[in-house]
Amino acid sequence: MKYCDLHTHSVFSDGTWTPTEIIREAERIGLAAVALTDHNTTHGVPEFLAAAKNTSVEGIAGVEFSTDYGNIELHIVGLYIPPAYFDRVTQMVEGMKERKIQSNIRLAENLQRGGYDIRYEDIYDATPDGHVNRVHFAAELVKKGYVRSVEEAFNTLLAKGGGYYEEPKRLPVYETIAFLKEIGAVAILAHPFLNLTEQELREFLPRAKAAGLDGMETEYSTYDEETTEKAKRIAEEFALFQSGGSDFHGTNKPDISLGRGRGNLAVPEGFLDALKTCRKELPAPNAQQEKMASRK
């Protein structure tokens, strides 16, 4: 049986590996396919797809959107994003990116007022492509000795409701799912049990599926066997395809390996074969369509 990894991050969001390095490692460990799903951007995908050419690995163009479901943050992974629609993805998240920048600036200011020597400009300058997330703040806090690990930073100084971090407004979740289907991509609910209880998940899925949700991650690095089995049962109950991935971030999550997670991850290639049936081949958008999309 061959395996794949349908959830990874590069230096174009909050990972530490380049897209090319991810492809090289995927080929070294024998993965059949790997998806690059950077947070709210496809900027690293052209390099990723180019690196996958003439290799044994299928490179999949993806993105992971941060969305709002009421007061809950949910992540929606898009797979098989058509290159002709990369600009539409950028337009989709442009306002959110500016809100994220302002949130980062406020986080740095709040930490400084709390006595922590953390400067947004230093983090931004050290981050490839300037896509700063909380994990970059966590790494800086570790570097300066304020916390012992990235995990400790997230559980304390960077925790939601902890007094320092203010969440930016994100994309509406159902609109995001519909957008992915509009451009012919595959829409996946990422790591549902990191954000939702079982009851909340069951309440969310009917409307999400009506909006176009194709599947959800049932195989994930931090899931134990019981959680994985529960996710599989719910996916089958709601007639959703299964997906999965490591959520690889390089050294920003040193305990997570590409393709294997914490050593217990195995996403069968059959998951991907099923998901492929959900994508649609669409003509490239014309100038008028692009103009209309930019106004949305």
C-alpha positions in Angstrom: 0.0 0.0 0.0 1.2 3.5 -0.8 0.6 6.5 1.4 0.3 10.3 1.1 0.3 13.5 3.2 -2.5 15.9 2.4 -1.7 18.7 5.0 1.7 20.4 5.1 3.2 23.8 5.6 6.3 25.6 4.1 8.2 28.8 4.7 5.4 30.6 2.8 3.3 30.4 6.0 4.5 29.1 9.3 6.7 26.1 8.3 10.5 26.1 8.2 11.1 24.0 5.0 10.9 25.3 1.5 8.3 23.7 -0.9 11.2 22.1 -2.7 12.5 20.5 0.5 9.1 19.0 1.2 8.9 17.4 -2.2 12.5 16.0 -1.8 11.7 14.5 1.6 8.4 13.1 0.3 10.2 11.3 -2.4 12.9 10.1 0.0 10.4 8.4 2.3 8.4 7.0 -0.6 5.1 9.0 -0.4 2.9 8.7 -3.4 1.6 12.3 -3.1 1.9 15.3 -0.9 -0.2 18.5 -0.7 1.2 21.9 0.2 -1.5 23.7 2.3 0.0 26.9 3.6 -2.2 29.1 5.7 -4.3 31.5 3.5 -1.8 31.6 0.6 -0.8 29.7 -2.6 2.4 31.7 -3.0 4.6 28.7 -2.5 2.6 26.4 -4.8 4.4 27.2 -8.1 7.8 26.3 -6.7 6.2 23.2 -5.1 4.6 22.0 -8.4 7.8 22.7 -10.3 9.8 20.7 -7.8 7.4 17.7 -8.1 7.9 17.4 -11.9 10.0 14.4 -12.9 9.8 12.9 -9.4 7.8 9.9 -8.2 5.6 12.2 -6.0 2.4 13.8 -7.0 2.5 17.4 -5.8 -1.0 18.8 -5.0 -1.8 22.5 -5.0 -3.5 23.3 -1.8 -4.3 26.0 0.8 -5.6 26.0 4.4 -8.1 28.8 5.1 -8.7 30.1 8.6 -12.4 30.6 9.0 -15.0 31.7 11.5 -17.9 29.4 12.6 -19.6 31.7 15.2 -17.0 32.1 17.9 -15.0 29.0 16.8 -12.0 29.1 14.5 -12.2 26.3 11.9 -9.7 25.4 9.2 -10.8 24.4 5.8 -8.2 22.8 3.5 -8.6 23.2 -0.2 -7.0 20.6 -2.5 -6.3 20.7 -6.2 -6.5 24.5 -6.4 -6.4 25.3 -10.2 -3.3 27.5 -10.9 -5.5 29.7 -13.0 -7.4 30.6 -9.8 -4.4 31.4 -7.5 -5.2 35.1 -7.9 -8.8 34.5 -6.8 -7.4 32.9 -3.6 -5.2 35.9 -3.0 -8.2 38.2 -3.5 -10.3 36.1 -1.2 -7.9 36.5 1.8 -6.5 40.0 1.1 -8.6 41.8 3.7 -8.0 39.0 6.2 -4.2 39.3 5.8 -4.3 43.0 6.7 -6.4 42.2 9.8 -3.8 39.5 10.7 -0.9 42.0 10.3 -2.7 44.4 12.7 -3.3 41.5 15.1 0.4 40.6 15.1 1.4 44.2 15.7 -1.0 44.4 18.7 0.4 41.1 20.0 3.9 42.4 20.0 2.8 45.6 21.6 0.9 43.8 24.3 3.9 41.5 25.0 6.2 44.5 25.3 3.8 46.1 27.8 3.9 42.9 29.7 7.7 43.1 30.0 8.7 40.8 27.1 11.2 42.1 24.7 9.4 40.9 21.5 9.4 43.2 18.5 7.2 42.6 15.5 9.7 44.1 13.1 12.4 41.5 14.1 10.0 38.6 13.6 8.8 40.0 10.3 12.3 40.5 8.9 13.2 36.9 9.9 10.1 35.3 8.3 10.3 34.3 4.6 7.7 36.1 2.6 6.6 38.0 5.7 3.7 35.7 6.6 3.9 35.9 10.4 1.8 33.7 12.6 1.7 33.0 16.3 4.2 30.2 15.9 6.8 32.7 14.9 6.1 34.6 18.1 6.4 31.3 20.0 9.8 30.6 18.4 11.0 34.1 19.4 9.8 33.6 23.0 11.7 30.3 23.1 14.8 31.9 21.6 14.8 34.6 24.2 14.2 32.2 27.1 10.8 33.3 28.2 9.3 29.8 27.6 10.8 26.4 27.1 8.9 25.3 24.1 6.5 26.4 21.3 3.8 24.4 23.0 4.3 26.2 26.3 4.1 29.5 24.6 0.7 28.6 23.0 -0.6 27.3 26.3 0.4 30.5 28.2 1.4 33.8 26.7 -0.1 33.2 23.3 -3.3 31.5 24.4 -6.6 32.8 23.2 -8.1 34.8 26.0 -4.8 35.0 27.7 -4.7 38.8 27.6 -2.0 39.3 24.9 -3.4 37.7 21.7 -6.4 39.3 20.0 -7.9 37.2 17.2 -8.4 38.8 13.8 -11.7 38.5 12.0 -11.5 35.6 9.6 -13.4 34.3 6.5 -17.0 33.0 7.0 -16.7 29.2 7.0 -19.6 28.4 4.7 -18.7 31.0 2.2 -15.1 29.6 2.1 -16.4 26.1 1.4 -18.6 27.4 -1.4 -15.7 29.4 -2.8 -13.6 26.3 -3.1 -16.3 24.5 -5.0 -16.8 27.5 -7.2 -13.2 27.2 -8.4 -13.4 23.5 -8.9 -11.3 22.5 -5.8 -11.9 19.9 -3.1 -13.1 21.2 0.3 -11.9 19.4 3.5 -12.6 20.1 7.2 -9.1 20.0 8.8 -8.5 18.3 12.2 -12.2 18.7 13.4 -11.6 17.5 17.0 -8.9 20.2 17.6 -11.7 22.8 17.4 -15.0 21.1 17.9 -16.7 18.7 20.3 -18.5 15.7 18.8 -21.9 17.5 19.3 -20.6 20.7 17.7 -19.2 18.8 14.8 -22.6 17.0 14.2 -24.3 20.4 14.3 -21.9 21.9 11.8 -21.7 19.2 9.2 -25.2 19.3 7.6 -25.0 22.9 6.5 -21.3 22.5 5.6 -22.1 19.6 3.4 -24.9 21.6 1.8 -22.3 24.4 1.1 -20.2 21.8 -0.7 -17.9 20.2 1.9 -16.4 17.1 0.4 -14.6 15.4 3.3 -12.9 15.7 6.6 -9.6 14.7 8.1 -9.9 11.4 10.0 -6.1 10.7 10.1 -4.1 13.3 11.9 -0.8 13.5 13.7 -2.2 14.1 17.2 -5.2 11.8 17.0 -5.2 8.7 19.1 -6.8 5.5 17.9 -10.1 6.2 19.5 -10.3 9.7 18.0 -9.4 8.4 14.6 -12.2 5.7 14.7 -14.7 8.3 15.9 -13.8 10.6 13.0 -14.2 7.8 10.6 -17.6 6.8 11.9 -18.9 10.4 11.6 -17.4 10.8 8.1 -19.2 7.7 7.0 -22.5 8.8 8.7 -22.5 12.1 6.8 -21.3 10.5 3.6 -18.0 12.5 3.6 -14.8 11.4 2.0 -11.8 10.8 4.4 -8.6 12.8 4.3 -5.6 13.2 6.5 -2.2 14.6 6.9 0.7 15.3 9.3 0.2 19.1 9.5 4.0 19.2 9.0 5.7 22.5 10.0 9.4 21.5 10.0 11.3 22.5 13.1 8.4 24.7 14.3 6.7 21.4 15.2 9.8 19.2 15.8 7.8 16.1 16.9 5.8 16.0 13.7 7.4 14.2 10.7 6.3 14.4 7.1 4.0 11.6 6.2 4.3 9.9 9.6 3.3 12.6 12.1 4.3 11.3 15.5 5.0 7.9 14.1 1.4 6.7 14.0 0.1 8.4 10.9 -0.6 6.5 7.7 -2.9 8.2 5.1 -3.6 5.6 2.4 -3.4 6.7 -1.2 -7.0 5.4 -1.6 -8.2 8.5 0.4 -6.7 10.7 -2.4 -8.2 8.5 -5.2 -11.6 9.1 -3.7 -11.1 12.9 -3.2 -10.0 13.3 -6.8 -13.5 12.5 -7.9 -14.7 15.7 -6.2 -12.6 18.2 -8.3 -13.9 19.8 -11.4 -11.9 21.0 -14.5 -13.0 24.6 -15.1 -11.9 27.0 -17.8 -9.5 29.7 -16.8 -11.4 32.8 -15.6 -11.6 35.6 -18.2 -10.9 39.2 -17.5 -14.5 40.1 -16.8 -14.8 37.3 -14.3 -11.6 38.4 -12.5 -12.9 42.0 -12.4 -16.2 40.8 -10.8 -14.4 38.6 -8.3 -12.2 41.4 -7.2 -15.4 43.4 -6.2 -16.7 40.6 -3.9 
